[in-house]
Amino acid sequence: MCSPEPTNCYPVLVNIISNTLLRLLNSTARIRVWSELFYRTKTPDIQNYIFYNYLSYLLILAAGLPPLFAVSSTEDYKVKSTNC
């Protein structure tokens, strides 16, 4: 039931124990446990959409940060502040 990796073994054991307890209580419900880290999309269109959204967000963020640092340092220069 468990693979050699302990990361996958614990969710499987919790699933077995939980379902056994539910069966002992005469319940028809079941608990499903999976250890997939991220949701994997099946279609490449969705993957491309997510990738280009993240890429555009990071490019906008990268373009906006350097002017922020430059303005901060020019303001420090104007008031002649020093690091103590």
C-alpha positions in Angstrom: 0.0 0.0 0.0 2.8 2.5 0.8 5.6 3.4 -1.4 9.2 3.6 0.1 8.8 7.4 0.4 7.4 8.3 3.9 5.7 11.4 2.4 3.2 9.2 0.5 2.8 6.6 3.3 1.3 8.8 6.0 -1.8 10.0 3.9 -2.4 6.4 2.9 -2.3 5.2 6.5 -4.6 8.0 7.6 -7.0 7.0 4.9 -7.0 3.4 5.9 -7.5 4.2 9.6 -10.3 6.7 8.9 -12.2 4.4 6.5 -11.9 1.5 9.0 -13.4 3.6 11.8 -16.2 4.8 9.5 -17.0 1.1 8.6 -17.0 0.2 12.3 -19.6 2.9 12.8 -21.8 1.5 10.0 -21.3 4.6 7.8 -21.5 4.5 4.1 -19.3 7.6 3.8 -15.7 7.3 2.7 -12.7 9.6 3.1 -10.3 10.0 0.2 -6.7 11.2 0.8 -4.2 12.2 -1.9 -0.8 13.6 -1.6 -0.5 15.5 -4.8 1.3 18.8 -4.1 -0.2 20.9 -6.8 -3.3 20.6 -8.9 -2.3 19.4 -12.4 -4.1 20.7 -15.3 -4.9 18.3 -18.1 -5.1 20.7 -21.1 -2.1 22.7 -22.4 -4.3 25.7 -23.0 -4.9 26.2 -19.3 -1.2 25.6 -18.6 -0.2 28.3 -21.1 -2.8 30.7 -19.8 -1.5 30.3 -16.2 2.1 30.5 -17.3 1.6 33.7 -19.4 -0.4 35.3 -16.6 2.3 34.7 -14.1 5.0 35.8 -16.5 3.2 39.1 -17.3 2.7 39.7 -13.6 6.3 39.1 -12.8 7.5 41.4 -15.7 5.2 44.2 -14.5 6.5 43.7 -10.9 10.1 43.7 -12.1 9.6 46.8 -14.1 8.0 48.6 -11.2 10.5 47.9 -8.4 13.7 49.6 -9.6 12.1 53.1 -9.9 10.9 52.6 -6.4 14.4 52.1 -5.1 15.7 55.0 -7.2 13.1 57.4 -5.8 13.9 56.3 -2.3 17.6 57.0 -2.7 17.1 60.4 -4.4 14.9 61.4 -1.5 17.6 60.3 0.9 20.1 62.4 -1.0 17.9 65.5 -1.0 17.5 65.4 2.8 21.2 64.4 3.2 20.4 61.4 5.4 23.1 59.0 6.4 23.2 55.4 7.7 24.4 55.3 11.3 
